[in-house]
Amino acid sequence: MLLLSAGLGAGVPQLGRGASRAHAGAGSLGWLVLAVLAIALGMVGGGSQAGPAAWPRRARTAAIPVSVAVAAAVAANVVARAAGGPGSWTRLAALAAILAFLAMLAALDRDARAIATVPGLGMAGALAVLVAGTAIRVSTAGTVLPFIVLASAAMIEWSAAPAARRARPTTAGLVQVGALVLAAAAVVAGVTSHDLALVEANIPLELGGIAIFLVRLGPALLAAGWARTSRVWLVTSAVALAVDAGLFAHVVVEVGNRRYVSIGSVPKSLLFAVDHVTFVAVGTAAVFGAIAALAGQQARWPLADAGAAAGLVLGLATTIAAIGAGSALFEGIAAALLGVSVLAAAALAGARTLATTGTRCPIPEPGSRP
């Protein structure tokens, strides 16, 4: 999904309507949904020293077929959306598969070790937003920001602060998650009911939750050597999280002030910035950092990680600037840089995943030697 979205995105100025839908769907409905579910499974497996070996046998056996069903159902929904069809059946199939996956997560975490932490509660909130948005067919704009904010904050904390994986929630952590969950509820309810006041009510909650998150995690993220490890992805995501909240707040406030009276009056560069900072700089960067943490390979390719992260940020910033300036040539060059950087990061993530298969996180049969 990521390769498809990044490959199509490199040719953004020339995309037709179908290819544009495929680019957006594969990146949001496909890549990020599947990636967040996968990291959630990893968070459950990493909640104790025993890892997957401590999972109940039936749930452990169900993990692979349920995961395959989720991937197939989500892929079918993306294809249906890209083809321009209503996608009602594929949406319901994806919802059913996601619910089955969440039931499996609950069975795997039967002692609540993973969820009874700040990252676990944040991930639970993100998955609740995902299910609610899919069930009631809230627009992507109404669910994407709260879903990715909650999921990314959870993935960043779980990856950057290993002690948080088993620690009891602190007061500050609970306030952070509570503020972000209330902000998500306000956005979903406001978009569903077309109530601008509810959407605006999310802004102080969102900014407050993100501020607490940055204060709590700042020291762990910016510890010495962050730029020479895969932690560069987590720092990129955390900084982009603050930028994204500011962009979203600006759009909502200006709509309330009637400066933007319709979606067509919002500058194209601003819409692109909100969309791609959310999906790419916040969500995708957080997933890359979480994959490295799951694989235990944070320092394996320091120069490659730093270069890909720098290319992602530069490509995104220059694409936004080129769109604002109306330069199709520079927009194409910048979009190509962004796409290549994402593809390079995807190659690193794939190599990390392949290097761990059957070694880092085995699922032994009962009675076998570890």
Helices and strands as residue ranges (DSSP letters): H 2-9, G 12-14, H 17-25, I 26-32, H 33-45, G 51-54, H 57-82, H 88-108, H 118-135, H 140-160, G 162-165, H 171-193, H 196-221, G 226-228, H 231-256, G 263-265, H 268-276, I 277-284, H 285-295, H 302-325, H 328-356
